Amino acid sequence: MATSARESALRVAKRLDEVGFSDIVVIRNKVMELRAAGQTVHAFHGGEPFFETPDAIKQALYAATEENKTRYAPSSGIAPLRAALVDKLRERNGIEATADEVLITVGGAHALYCAFHAVLDPGSDCLLFSPYWTPIADMIRGTEARPVYVPTSTARRSGITTTLEQLTTPETRAIYYNTPQNPSGVVFTRAEAEEVAQFAKQHDLMVIADEAYEDLVYDGEHVSIASLPGMAERTISAYTFSKSYAMTGWRIGYAVAQEPWMTAMRKLVLYSTNGVPTMLQWAAVEALRLSPDHHQKRLAEYRERREALVEGLNTIGFDCEMPAGAFYAFPSVTRLSNDSRKAAAMLLEKAHVATIPGAVFGSQGEGHVRFSYSTTVAAIQQGLEALRRLT
Ligand SMILES: Cc1ncc(COP(=O)(O)O)c(C=O)c1O
Protein backbone atom coordinates (compact mmCIF):
# COMPACT_ATOMS: atom_id res chain seq x y z
CA MET A 1 0.00 0.00 0.00
CA ALA A 2 1.33 3.44 -0.86
CA THR A 3 2.36 5.46 2.19
CA SER A 4 3.89 8.45 0.46
CA ALA A 5 0.63 10.44 0.54
CA ARG A 6 0.56 10.56 4.33
CA GLU A 7 3.05 11.83 6.86
CA SER A 8 5.13 9.17 8.59
CA ALA A 9 3.62 7.86 11.81
CA LEU A 10 7.10 7.92 13.36
CA ARG A 11 6.73 11.40 14.79
CA VAL A 12 5.74 12.78 18.15
CA ALA A 13 2.14 13.94 18.58
CA LYS A 14 1.76 17.52 17.32
CA ARG A 15 0.27 18.51 20.65
CA LEU A 16 3.81 18.43 22.08
CA ASP A 17 5.41 20.55 19.34
CA GLU A 18 5.18 23.75 21.34
CA VAL A 19 6.03 22.22 24.70
CA GLY A 20 9.57 22.95 25.88
CA PHE A 21 11.93 21.77 28.60
CA SER A 22 12.99 24.24 31.22
CA ASP A 23 16.53 25.55 30.95
CA ILE A 24 16.82 25.35 34.72
CA VAL A 25 18.16 21.85 33.99
CA VAL A 26 21.09 23.38 32.07
CA ILE A 27 22.06 25.41 35.13
CA ARG A 28 21.75 22.40 37.42
CA ASN A 29 24.10 20.46 35.13
CA LYS A 30 26.64 23.28 35.10
CA VAL A 31 26.58 23.38 38.92
CA MET A 32 27.17 19.63 39.06
CA GLU A 33 30.05 20.01 36.62
CA LEU A 34 31.73 22.68 38.76
CA ARG A 35 31.25 20.60 41.89
CA ALA A 36 32.63 17.49 40.20
CA ALA A 37 35.70 19.56 39.33
CA GLY A 38 36.14 20.23 43.05
CA GLN A 39 34.90 23.83 42.97
CA THR A 40 32.75 25.40 45.69
CA VAL A 41 29.40 26.55 44.36
CA HIS A 42 27.19 28.97 46.28
CA ALA A 43 23.89 27.35 45.45
CA PHE A 44 20.97 29.76 45.24
CA HIS A 45 19.31 28.16 42.25
CA GLY A 46 17.17 25.49 43.93
CA GLY A 47 13.52 25.40 44.85
CA GLU A 48 13.57 23.10 47.86
CA PRO A 49 12.99 23.70 51.56
CA PHE A 50 16.22 23.92 53.58
CA PHE A 51 15.01 21.49 56.28
CA GLU A 52 14.42 17.73 56.12
CA THR A 53 11.05 15.97 56.08
CA PRO A 54 9.89 15.91 59.74
CA ASP A 55 10.52 12.57 61.49
CA ALA A 56 6.86 11.99 62.37
CA ILE A 57 6.00 11.93 58.66
CA LYS A 58 8.79 9.48 57.87
CA GLN A 59 7.74 7.25 60.78
CA ALA A 60 4.17 7.24 59.48
CA LEU A 61 5.44 6.05 56.09
CA TYR A 62 7.38 3.18 57.70
CA ALA A 63 4.39 2.24 59.87
CA ALA A 64 1.97 2.26 56.93
CA THR A 65 4.34 -0.01 55.01
CA GLU A 66 4.71 -2.37 58.00
CA GLU A 67 0.93 -2.48 58.30
CA ASN A 68 0.72 -3.49 54.65
CA LYS A 69 -1.10 -0.36 53.57
CA THR A 70 0.49 -1.08 50.25
CA ARG A 71 -2.47 -1.98 48.04
CA TYR A 72 -4.37 0.05 45.48
CA ALA A 73 -6.10 2.99 47.09
CA PRO A 74 -9.09 4.77 45.55
CA SER A 75 -7.46 6.65 42.67
CA SER A 76 -8.74 9.99 44.03
CA GLY A 77 -7.10 9.39 47.42
CA ILE A 78 -7.69 7.59 50.72
CA ALA A 79 -10.70 8.73 52.75
CA PRO A 80 -8.79 9.73 55.94
CA LEU A 81 -6.49 12.04 53.96
CA ARG A 82 -9.32 13.69 52.09
CA ALA A 83 -11.25 14.11 55.36
CA ALA A 84 -8.21 15.69 57.05
CA LEU A 85 -7.81 18.04 54.10
CA VAL A 86 -11.45 19.11 54.34
CA ASP A 87 -10.67 20.30 57.89
CA LYS A 88 -7.42 21.95 56.82
CA LEU A 89 -9.12 23.77 53.95
CA ARG A 90 -11.87 25.05 56.24
CA GLU A 91 -9.56 26.12 59.06
CA ARG A 92 -6.58 27.48 57.13
CA ASN A 93 -7.90 28.48 53.72
CA GLY A 94 -11.48 29.46 54.50
CA ILE A 95 -12.67 27.00 51.83
CA GLU A 96 -15.77 24.92 52.54
CA ALA A 97 -15.21 21.75 50.53
CA THR A 98 -16.55 18.22 50.84
CA ALA A 99 -14.29 15.17 50.67
CA ASP A 100 -15.57 14.58 47.13
CA GLU A 101 -14.17 17.94 46.15
CA VAL A 102 -10.61 16.98 47.13
CA LEU A 103 -8.39 14.98 44.79
CA ILE A 104 -4.95 13.68 45.78
CA THR A 105 -2.33 14.22 43.06
CA VAL A 106 1.33 13.53 42.37
CA GLY A 107 2.48 16.87 43.74
CA GLY A 108 1.18 20.33 43.02
CA ALA A 109 2.50 20.05 39.46
CA HIS A 110 0.12 17.18 38.72
CA ALA A 111 -2.80 19.06 40.27
CA LEU A 112 -2.03 21.99 37.96
CA TYR A 113 -1.59 19.73 34.95
CA CYS A 114 -5.00 18.17 35.58
CA ALA A 115 -6.56 21.59 36.15
CA PHE A 116 -5.32 23.00 32.83
CA HIS A 117 -6.42 19.87 30.98
CA ALA A 118 -9.84 19.97 32.61
CA VAL A 119 -10.45 23.60 31.67
CA LEU A 120 -8.63 24.54 28.46
CA ASP A 121 -9.59 23.61 24.90
CA PRO A 122 -7.24 23.77 21.92
CA GLY A 123 -7.28 27.41 20.89
CA SER A 124 -8.28 28.72 24.36
CA ASP A 125 -6.39 31.62 25.93
CA CYS A 126 -5.19 31.40 29.52
CA LEU A 127 -4.11 34.54 31.35
CA LEU A 128 -1.13 34.19 33.67
CA PHE A 129 0.61 36.72 35.82
CA SER A 130 4.22 37.04 34.76
CA PRO A 131 7.00 36.43 35.74
CA TYR A 132 5.58 32.98 36.45
CA TRP A 133 6.77 29.55 37.57
CA THR A 134 8.45 28.21 34.40
CA PRO A 135 6.47 25.00 33.75
CA ILE A 136 3.14 26.83 33.64
CA ALA A 137 3.41 28.20 30.09
CA ASP A 138 4.41 24.76 28.82
CA MET A 139 1.58 23.09 30.72
CA ILE A 140 -0.83 25.51 29.04
CA ARG A 141 0.72 24.90 25.61
CA GLY A 142 0.43 21.16 26.24
CA THR A 143 -3.35 21.57 26.12
CA GLU A 144 -2.92 23.41 22.79
CA ALA A 145 -4.10 26.59 24.46
CA ARG A 146 -2.20 29.89 24.41
CA PRO A 147 -0.53 31.45 27.45
CA VAL A 148 -1.27 35.19 27.62
CA TYR A 149 1.13 37.03 29.92
CA VAL A 150 -0.14 39.60 32.41
CA PRO A 151 2.77 41.73 33.65
CA THR A 152 2.35 41.56 37.42
CA SER A 153 4.11 44.81 38.26
CA THR A 154 2.19 46.79 35.61
CA ALA A 155 -1.06 45.24 36.78
CA ARG A 156 -0.33 46.12 40.41
CA ARG A 157 0.70 49.64 39.47
CA SER A 158 -1.90 50.53 36.84
CA GLY A 159 -4.81 48.42 38.00
CA ILE A 160 -5.44 44.71 37.77
CA THR A 161 -8.85 45.04 36.08
CA THR A 162 -7.62 47.43 33.38
CA THR A 163 -4.60 45.24 32.65
CA LEU A 164 -6.65 42.03 32.52
CA GLU A 165 -9.25 43.74 30.33
CA GLN A 166 -6.60 44.70 27.77
CA LEU A 167 -5.43 41.11 27.49
CA THR A 168 -8.75 39.27 27.55
CA THR A 169 -10.04 37.90 24.23
CA PRO A 170 -13.19 35.99 23.26
CA GLU A 171 -11.06 32.82 23.62
CA THR A 172 -10.03 33.51 27.23
CA ARG A 173 -11.16 30.68 29.50
CA ALA A 174 -9.05 30.96 32.62
CA ILE A 175 -6.65 32.92 34.81
CA TYR A 176 -3.68 31.20 36.45
CA TYR A 177 -3.35 32.91 39.82
CA ASN A 178 -0.27 32.12 41.94
CA THR A 179 0.20 33.67 45.37
CA PRO A 180 2.75 33.77 47.00
CA GLN A 181 4.51 33.93 43.65
CA ASN A 182 7.48 32.08 42.32
CA PRO A 183 9.87 33.71 41.32
CA SER A 184 9.11 37.24 42.55
CA GLY A 185 7.86 36.53 46.08
CA VAL A 186 4.85 38.77 45.42
CA VAL A 187 1.87 38.12 47.70
CA PHE A 188 -1.36 39.48 46.29
CA THR A 189 -3.39 41.43 48.83
CA ARG A 190 -6.98 40.61 49.74
CA ALA A 191 -8.13 43.61 47.67
CA GLU A 192 -6.18 42.28 44.67
CA ALA A 193 -7.64 38.79 45.12
CA GLU A 194 -11.10 40.36 45.22
CA GLU A 195 -10.37 42.28 42.03
CA VAL A 196 -9.23 39.14 40.19
CA ALA A 197 -12.30 37.29 41.52
CA GLN A 198 -14.62 40.06 40.38
CA PHE A 199 -13.00 40.05 36.95
CA ALA A 200 -13.37 36.26 36.65
CA LYS A 201 -17.04 36.47 37.59
CA GLN A 202 -17.77 39.35 35.23
CA HIS A 203 -16.04 37.68 32.28
CA ASP A 204 -17.18 34.17 33.17
CA LEU A 205 -13.63 32.82 33.57
CA MET A 206 -12.22 29.94 35.58
CA VAL A 207 -9.40 30.58 38.05
CA ILE A 208 -6.61 28.06 38.53
CA ALA A 209 -5.13 28.99 41.90
CA ASP A 210 -1.62 27.82 42.74
CA GLU A 211 -1.04 27.97 46.49
CA ALA A 212 2.20 25.98 46.72
CA TYR A 213 3.72 28.59 49.09
CA GLU A 214 0.60 29.22 51.19
CA ASP A 215 2.52 28.82 54.47
CA LEU A 216 5.31 31.24 53.53
CA VAL A 217 3.90 34.73 53.92
CA TYR A 218 6.00 37.26 55.87
CA ASP A 219 4.14 40.48 55.08
CA GLY A 220 0.39 40.53 54.63
CA GLU A 221 -1.90 37.51 54.55
CA HIS A 222 -2.49 34.49 52.35
CA VAL A 223 -5.92 34.71 50.75
CA SER A 224 -7.23 31.62 48.98
CA ILE A 225 -9.21 33.03 46.09
CA ALA A 226 -11.69 30.11 46.25
CA SER A 227 -12.75 31.36 49.70
CA LEU A 228 -14.16 34.59 48.25
CA PRO A 229 -17.92 34.81 47.59
CA GLY A 230 -19.03 33.01 44.42
CA MET A 231 -15.53 31.74 43.65
CA ALA A 232 -15.56 28.10 44.83
CA GLU A 233 -17.63 27.10 41.80
CA ARG A 234 -15.19 28.67 39.34
CA THR A 235 -11.84 27.91 40.98
CA ILE A 236 -9.57 24.90 40.90
CA SER A 237 -7.07 25.28 43.74
CA ALA A 238 -3.77 23.41 43.62
CA TYR A 239 -1.79 22.62 46.78
CA THR A 240 1.27 20.60 47.65
CA PHE A 241 3.02 19.01 50.62
CA SER A 242 6.36 19.79 48.93
CA LYS A 243 7.19 23.18 50.40
CA SER A 244 5.33 23.29 53.73
CA TYR A 245 6.59 19.88 54.86
CA ALA A 246 9.85 19.52 52.91
CA MET A 247 8.36 16.67 50.88
CA THR A 248 9.48 17.67 47.37
CA GLY A 249 10.65 14.15 46.51
CA TRP A 250 7.53 12.45 47.85
CA ARG A 251 5.39 13.85 45.05
CA ILE A 252 2.12 14.47 46.81
CA GLY A 253 -0.32 17.33 46.51
CA TYR A 254 -4.03 17.89 45.93
CA ALA A 255 -6.56 19.76 43.89
CA VAL A 256 -9.79 21.22 45.22
CA ALA A 257 -12.74 21.94 42.95
CA GLN A 258 -16.46 21.53 42.54
CA GLU A 259 -18.20 19.71 39.70
CA PRO A 260 -17.89 19.38 36.76
CA TRP A 261 -14.16 19.99 37.21
CA MET A 262 -13.67 17.32 39.82
CA THR A 263 -15.01 14.49 37.65
CA ALA A 264 -12.87 15.71 34.76
CA MET A 265 -9.74 15.78 36.92
CA ARG A 266 -10.55 12.38 38.46
CA LYS A 267 -10.51 10.90 34.96
CA LEU A 268 -7.14 12.54 34.30
CA VAL A 269 -5.68 11.09 37.50
CA LEU A 270 -7.22 7.68 36.88
CA TYR A 271 -5.74 7.37 33.41
CA SER A 272 -2.37 8.94 34.17
CA THR A 273 -1.13 7.68 37.55
CA ASN A 274 -4.17 5.91 39.01
CA GLY A 275 -3.39 7.70 42.25
CA VAL A 276 -0.57 8.37 44.66
CA PRO A 277 1.26 5.52 46.48
CA THR A 278 -0.98 4.40 49.35
CA MET A 279 1.60 4.55 52.16
CA LEU A 280 2.62 8.07 51.15
CA GLN A 281 -0.95 9.15 51.61
CA TRP A 282 -0.97 7.76 55.15
CA ALA A 283 2.22 9.71 55.84
CA ALA A 284 0.54 12.85 54.52
CA VAL A 285 -2.26 12.36 57.08
CA GLU A 286 0.47 12.56 59.73
CA ALA A 287 1.87 15.74 58.16
CA LEU A 288 -1.51 17.40 58.70
CA ARG A 289 -1.33 16.45 62.39
CA LEU A 290 1.88 18.44 62.96
CA SER A 291 1.24 21.29 65.33
CA PRO A 292 0.88 24.82 63.88
CA ASP A 293 4.24 25.53 65.61
CA HIS A 294 5.89 23.66 62.75
CA HIS A 295 4.85 26.35 60.27
CA GLN A 296 5.55 29.20 62.68
CA LYS A 297 9.05 27.97 63.41
CA ARG A 298 9.90 27.47 59.76
CA LEU A 299 8.47 30.83 58.82
CA ALA A 300 10.70 32.55 61.39
CA GLU A 301 13.73 30.72 59.99
CA TYR A 302 12.89 31.69 56.43
CA ARG A 303 12.31 35.29 57.51
CA GLU A 304 15.81 35.48 58.98
CA ARG A 305 17.26 34.15 55.70
CA ARG A 306 15.16 36.49 53.59
CA GLU A 307 16.43 39.49 55.49
CA ALA A 308 20.07 38.37 55.42
CA LEU A 309 20.02 37.84 51.66
CA VAL A 310 17.95 40.82 50.58
CA GLU A 311 19.74 43.30 52.80
CA GLY A 312 23.08 41.89 51.64
CA LEU A 313 22.13 42.14 47.96
CA ASN A 314 21.01 45.75 48.33
CA THR A 315 24.17 46.67 50.21
CA ILE A 316 26.30 45.19 47.43
CA GLY A 317 24.31 47.13 44.84
CA PHE A 318 21.83 44.63 43.44
CA ASP A 319 18.47 46.38 43.78
CA CYS A 320 16.09 43.97 45.41
CA GLU A 321 12.60 44.47 46.78
CA MET A 322 11.86 42.67 50.03
CA PRO A 323 9.72 39.73 48.87
CA ALA A 324 6.52 39.29 50.89
CA GLY A 325 6.32 35.51 50.50
CA ALA A 326 7.79 32.20 49.22
CA PHE A 327 11.58 31.71 49.52
CA TYR A 328 12.94 33.62 46.57
CA ALA A 329 14.54 37.02 46.04
CA PHE A 330 14.42 38.54 42.57
CA PRO A 331 17.01 41.33 42.34
CA SER A 332 17.82 43.41 39.30
CA VAL A 333 21.11 42.44 37.66
CA THR A 334 21.14 45.11 34.95
CA ARG A 335 24.38 46.46 36.39
CA LEU A 336 25.98 43.25 35.10
CA SER A 337 23.94 42.85 31.92
CA ASN A 338 20.46 43.55 30.60
CA ASP A 339 20.45 39.94 29.49
CA SER A 340 19.68 37.89 32.59
CA ARG A 341 21.14 34.72 31.04
CA LYS A 342 24.46 36.52 30.58
CA ALA A 343 24.28 37.96 34.10
CA ALA A 344 23.54 34.54 35.64
CA ALA A 345 26.38 32.97 33.61
CA MET A 346 28.72 35.71 34.86
CA LEU A 347 27.66 35.16 38.48
CA LEU A 348 28.23 31.43 38.12
CA GLU A 349 31.55 31.61 36.29
CA LYS A 350 33.15 34.51 38.16
CA ALA A 351 31.69 34.18 41.66
CA HIS A 352 30.48 30.56 41.60
CA VAL A 353 27.08 31.88 42.65
CA ALA A 354 24.32 29.79 41.07
CA THR A 355 21.05 31.61 40.34
CA ILE A 356 18.30 31.29 37.75
CA PRO A 357 18.07 33.92 34.97
CA GLY A 358 14.84 35.87 35.20
CA ALA A 359 14.09 35.41 31.49
CA VAL A 360 13.34 31.75 32.25
CA PHE A 361 10.23 33.00 34.08
CA GLY A 362 8.95 34.97 31.10
CA SER A 363 10.06 38.17 29.41
CA GLN A 364 8.72 40.14 32.39
CA GLY A 365 11.48 38.53 34.45
CA GLU A 366 14.25 39.83 32.19
CA GLY A 367 16.88 41.99 33.91
CA HIS A 368 16.57 39.94 37.12
CA VAL A 369 17.88 36.66 38.51
CA ARG A 370 16.20 34.44 41.06
CA PHE A 371 17.99 33.60 44.29
CA SER A 372 16.52 31.01 46.62
CA TYR A 373 17.25 31.81 50.26
CA SER A 374 16.18 28.35 51.34
CA THR A 375 19.63 27.48 52.64
CA THR A 376 21.66 28.09 55.79
CA VAL A 377 22.37 31.62 56.99
CA ALA A 378 26.10 30.79 56.77
CA ALA A 379 25.70 29.77 53.11
CA ILE A 380 23.91 33.06 52.41
CA GLN A 381 26.74 35.01 54.03
CA GLN A 382 29.37 33.10 52.05
CA GLY A 383 27.46 33.69 48.81
CA LEU A 384 27.20 37.40 49.57
CA GLU A 385 30.92 37.51 50.27
CA ALA A 386 31.61 35.94 46.86
CA LEU A 387 29.37 38.57 45.24
CA ARG A 388 31.16 41.35 47.06
CA ARG A 389 34.46 40.14 45.65
CA LEU A 390 32.95 40.17 42.16
CA THR A 391 31.75 43.77 42.26
C1 LIG B 1 4.64 28.11 42.07
C2 LIG B 1 4.77 26.65 42.19
N1 LIG B 1 3.68 25.92 42.04
C3 LIG B 1 3.68 24.59 42.15
C4 LIG B 1 4.85 23.92 42.41
C5 LIG B 1 4.74 22.43 42.45
O1 LIG B 1 5.48 21.74 43.33
P1 LIG B 1 5.33 20.17 43.48
O2 LIG B 1 4.99 19.59 42.16
O3 LIG B 1 6.63 19.73 44.03
O4 LIG B 1 4.24 19.96 44.44
C6 LIG B 1 6.05 24.64 42.55
C7 LIG B 1 7.35 23.97 42.77
O5 LIG B 1 8.40 24.52 42.68
C8 LIG B 1 6.00 26.04 42.44
O6 LIG B 1 7.10 26.80 42.57
PDBQT file of the ligand as one rigid body, heavy atoms in Angstrom, charges set to zero:
ROOT
HETATM    1  C1  LIG A 401       4.643  28.113  42.066  1.00  0.00    +0.000 C 
HETATM    2  C2  LIG A 401       4.769  26.647  42.190  1.00  0.00    +0.000 A 
HETATM    3  N1  LIG A 401       3.676  25.916  42.039  1.00  0.00    +0.000 NA
HETATM    4  C3  LIG A 401       3.683  24.589  42.148  1.00  0.00    +0.000 A 
HETATM    5  C4  LIG A 401       4.855  23.915  42.409  1.00  0.00    +0.000 A 
HETATM    6  C5  LIG A 401       4.738  22.430  42.449  1.00  0.00    +0.000 C 
HETATM    7  O1  LIG A 401       5.478  21.741  43.327  1.00  0.00    +0.000 OA
HETATM    8  P1  LIG A 401       5.331  20.174  43.477  1.00  0.00    +0.000 P 
HETATM    9  O2  LIG A 401       4.990  19.588  42.164  1.00  0.00    +0.000 OA
HETATM   10  O3  LIG A 401       6.625  19.729  44.027  1.00  0.00    +0.000 OA
HETATM   11  O4  LIG A 401       4.237  19.957  44.445  1.00  0.00    +0.000 OA
HETATM   12  C6  LIG A 401       6.054  24.635  42.549  1.00  0.00    +0.000 A 
HETATM   13  C7  LIG A 401       7.350  23.968  42.769  1.00  0.00    +0.000 C 
HETATM   14  O5  LIG A 401       8.405  24.519  42.678  1.00  0.00    +0.000 OA
HETATM   15  C8  LIG A 401       5.999  26.037  42.438  1.00  0.00    +0.000 A 
HETATM   16  O6  LIG A 401       7.104  26.796  42.569  1.00  0.00    +0.000 OA
ENDROOT
TORSDOF 0
